[in-house]
């Protein structure tokens, strides 16, 4: 199961949220995979992702890009986040042509992902989806806060940090963009979408002012 499956939201604010990542199979094709990861990184970075990182080293909001690239190893998992279907389609076309020999996973709404694959002649090998959250869901915070925190699949963004940053924005000490980037920095893998986060933060601010 991929850690990028659990993003909560609406079809409207998820339709332009895509995670593309590469991973090698340990004990099968991980040895010597460093050049393949570097080539993957070269391709995705050329398309200006809104977030990028390697789960071993960090994301480019918290770690210099040069360090991430120089630290790629056979057990890396390299991630890039994009905001539109056209860009993801172009990325997948380049990855298809590069034929890296490692697994590439795309997370997003089924319709847009399927269409992007169809347009570049790729057949989807496997489909996974989250069954949602079960249990005492009444104890969870505002659904909009969950839309932010679930963009980090390893749960590294605290609910209290979101609330703190909202207070900072209201007090004029942070901009919405600065707050979104700080949240993105907490996500080690680099799958957090700061552009989507800006929109959600704005919605939370409007909701708080109205209450």
Secondary structure, DSSP 8 states (H G I E B T S, - for coil): --TTTT----HHHHTT-EEEEEE--TTTT-TT-HHHHHHHHHHHHHT--SEEEETTTEETTTS-HHHHHHT--TT-EEEEEES-HHHHHHHHHHHHHHT-SSEEEEES-HHHHHHHHHHTT-------------S-GGGS--HHHHHHHTTSTT--S-HHHHHHHHHHHHTTSS-HHHHHHHHHHH-TTS---HHHHHHHHHHHHHHHHH-
